[in-house]
Amino acid sequence: MIDNDHQLKIAQKAVENLQQVLLAARNVHSQQEYRLMSAPILLELQRREQEILEYLSRTETEVLPG
């Protein structure tokens, strides 16, 4: 769970890194290999993006300072 803007920045960077891993993997792996190796990464990407959306949907008074 993201509790402050600093954690938000870290989560956004993690999402960017996961996306870069997937983009690079598409150029290296076969379709079958890519589907197998990307599945857990895509799930992690979804989880982190959901956390970002949940944080951004809260009002300022619901967010911890930091």
C-alpha positions in Angstrom: 0.0 0.0 0.0 1.3 3.4 -0.9 1.0 5.9 2.0 2.8 9.0 0.7 4.2 10.7 -2.4 7.7 9.3 -1.9 6.3 5.8 -2.0 4.2 6.8 -5.1 7.4 7.8 -6.9 9.0 4.5 -6.0 6.0 2.5 -7.2 5.9 4.5 -10.5 9.6 3.7 -11.1 9.0 0.1 -10.4 6.1 0.1 -13.0 8.4 1.7 -15.5 11.1 -0.9 -14.8 8.7 -3.8 -15.2 7.5 -2.4 -18.5 11.1 -2.1 -19.8 11.8 -5.7 -18.8 8.7 -6.8 -20.8 9.6 -4.7 -23.8 13.2 -6.1 -23.8 11.9 -9.7 -23.3 9.6 -9.4 -26.4 12.7 -8.9 -28.5 14.6 -11.9 -27.1 12.1 -14.7 -26.4 9.9 -16.7 -28.6 6.1 -16.1 -28.3 5.7 -19.2 -26.1 8.6 -18.3 -23.8 7.5 -14.7 -23.6 4.0 -15.7 -22.5 5.3 -18.0 -19.8 7.9 -15.6 -18.4 5.7 -12.5 -18.7 2.7 -13.8 -16.8 4.0 -13.2 -13.3 5.5 -9.9 -14.3 2.2 -8.7 -15.8 0.5 -9.7 -12.5 3.0 -7.7 -10.5 2.5 -4.8 -12.9 -1.2 -4.9 -12.4 -0.9 -5.0 -8.7 1.5 -2.0 -8.6 -0.7 0.0 -11.0 -3.7 -0.8 -8.8 -1.9 0.5 -5.7 -1.0 3.7 -7.6 -4.6 4.2 -8.6 -5.9 3.6 -5.1 -3.4 6.1 -3.7 -4.3 8.7 -6.4 -8.0 8.3 -5.7 -7.6 9.3 -2.0 -8.0 12.9 -0.9 -5.2 14.8 0.6 -6.6 14.3 4.1 -6.6 10.6 3.6 -2.9 10.5 2.7 -0.1 10.4 5.2 2.4 13.3 4.9 5.7 12.5 3.5 
